[in-house]
């Protein structure tokens, strides 16, 4: 029976069509880094390491961090299955500035991870730390939700998702936002319904999420010291429209 939020995260990971997602996102990452052979990559909040593993398989030297030991264990298993080496380390992204890691040619911060910073001040500090970790020609690739359109439209409910563990436990994921007037964050509520051999059980959590918008992100990147930032609506480099696009993809250069 799935019992912990780490375990639930692993089950949720299985609901993602990774073949399709990587097919959309990898070309963008490769166009950013150029020939990946020998390039150093830092993957922040790597989860089960899918992006890290694909870049390592193409010759990159990858360091990947996440706070979840369970996710990292799964990442190591997947890397072993693929026959590649990555350095997976348990670490909170707020500790990046305190660890000697050298410089990187590409830093990834995908999956709305920047919005999990505790405040705009914390986000600013994280971006400054990331910049200090980049090589002279290095770049940051990040993806966040565009709360300008989310708040404007009152969007709250994310699609229902279902998965099943190898031992047969069914999991249903119900996720929704609560928005607050004049607040810098919204709350993301995640309720997971789990069913093993008999009864359903429920796990719930709340995650504050920064209400990031194009203007706020661009200003933060400039203040951090990035020389140039490109903003897209997707990994296909579709031009971004702040009033229509819920997804915001960032490529920022040192």
N, C-alpha and C positions, 0 to 999 in steps of 0.2 A: 504493500500500500504506500502511495506517495504521502509523505508526512511533513516535509519542510518546504519553505518557499524556494530554496535552492533546487530541490527536486522538481517543484512545480515549474520553475524556469526552464529546466531541462526538457520537461514534457512540452512546454510552450514552444521551445526551439524546434521541436519536431513538426509543429503546425506550419512552419515556414517552408515555402517552396524554394529551397536553396539553389537549385539548378537555375530556375528562372531569375531569382534575385541576383545571383553572382553574374549571370549572363548580362544583366543590365548594368551592374556596377563596376565589374572588373575592367572593361574597356576604358572607362573614365579614369580609374586609378592608374592604369598602365599608360594612358596618354599623359598623365600628370608626371609620373616618375621617369618616363622614357624607358630605355633598356633596363629592366630590373636587376640584371645580374650584378651581384656585389653591392647593390644599393641597400642602405640601412633604413628599415621601416619600424616605426613604433605604432602599435595598434592599441589605443586607449579604450578600455571597457570592451575587450575583444569577445566576450561571451564564449561560445564554443569554438572560436578561432577560425571560422570559415574563410574570411578574407585573408587572414595571416597565412593560412596553409596554402591557399592558391598563389599568393605572392611568393612564398618560400619555394613552392614547386617551380616557379619561373626564375629562381636564382637569387631572390632577395634575401637579405640577412634580417630576420624579423625578431623583434622583441614585442611581446604582447602582454598586457596587464589587465587584470579584472579583480574585483573584490570577492568574487564567488569561487571558492575552492572547488565546488562541484562542477561548475562550468569549465574551469581550467583542467580538471581531470578528464572531462569529456573531450576538451580540445586536444589534450595530449594523445588520447586514444585515436582521434581522427587523424592527427598528424602522423602517428605511427602507421595507420592503415594506408595513408597516402605515401608513406616512405620519405617524409621530409622532416627537417629539424627546425623548430622554432623555440625560442626561449620564452616560456610561459611563466609569469610571475604573479603571485597574489599581491595586489597593491591597489590602494585607493588613488584615484587620479589627483587628489589634493596633495598627495605625498610626492609627486613627481619632482618638485623642486628640491627635495631633500635627499635625492638618490643620485649617485654618480652613474650615469648611463651613456655619456658621450653624446655625439650629434647624430641627427637622422636626416635622411634625404626626403622622407615622407612621413608625416604623422597623420593617422586616421582617428577620427572621433565621430563615429557613425551612430545611427539609431537614436537620435535625439539626445545623445549623451551630454552635450554642452548644457542643455536645459535642466539637467539634474544638479547643476551647481546650486548651492544653498542661497545665493543672492547674486545680484548683478556685480557686486564687488568681488565675490568669489569667482565669478565667470571671468572678470577682467584679469584677476590674478592668474587664473589657469591659462588664459591666452598668452599672457606675458611669459609664463613658464614654458609653454609650448614653443613660442618664438625663440627662447633661449636654447631650446633643444634642437632647433633646425640648423642644418648646414647652410653654407652661404647661398646655395641655390635651392634650398629646401622649401617644401610646400606643406600646408595643412589642408586636408580634405575633411569636411564635416558635413553632417546632415542634421537639420532640426525641423521642427514643425513651425509653420508660419502662423503665429497667433493673431496677426492682424485680421486674416480672413476667418480664423476659427472663432474669435470673439465677435466679429462683425455678423457672422451668420448664426451664432449661437450653437455651433456644432458641439455635441457632447458625446454621442454614443459611437463607439468603435465596433467594427463587425464582430459578431460572435464567432468564436473559434473552438474547434474540438480536436482532441488528440487522444492517443492511447499509448500507454507504456508497454514495454516488452512483456511485463507480467500480466497484462490484460486490464489494468486500471484505466477506466475512462475519465477523461478530464474535459470540462467545458469551461471556457474562459469568457467572463463578462466584464467589459471595461468601459468606463465612462468618466467624463470630466465634470467637475463642479467649478464654475467660474465665479469670481467675486469682484464687485465694483471697486475700482481704484486700487486693486492689489497687483503686485508684480508677479504673483504666481497663481496657477490653477492647481487643483488637486486631481490627480488621476487615481480613481478607485479601481482596484482589480479584485474581483471575486472569482475564485476557482472552485467549481463543483467537481468532486472526485467520487467515483463509484468503483469499488472493488467487487468482491463476490456478493455483497448484500446491500448495505445502506449507502446512501449518498452522504458525503461529508463536505464541509465548506471551509475554505481559507480566504481571508480578506486582508488587503493591505491598502495603504494610502501613500501615494508618492507626490510630494509637491513638485511642480514643473514650472520653470520660468516661462513667462509669456514673451517669448522672443519674436522679434519682427525684423524685417530687413534693415530698417534704419538703426535699430539698437545693435544688431550684430555688426553692421558696417562701422558704426562709431567705435564699438569695442575693439575691433580689429585695428583700426587706425590708432587708437590710444595705446594699444599694446605694442605698436611699432611695425606692423606688417606694411610692406611697401605698396601692395596691390591686392585687391580681392575681386574675384569673379563670383557672381551670384546666379544660380540657375534654378529652374523649376524641377529639374530631374537630371539624372546621370547622362541623358542624351544631349545635354547642354541646351535644352529648350529655354528661351529667354524667360526670365522670372517676372510675373505680374503679381504685385503685392496684394491686389484686391481679389484675385481669383485662385492663386495657387496655394495649396495647403502644405506643400513640400518645399523646402529651401535647402539647396545644395551649395556648399561654399568651397571654393578653391582659393586659398590665400597664400601669398608668396612673401618670403622673408625680404 
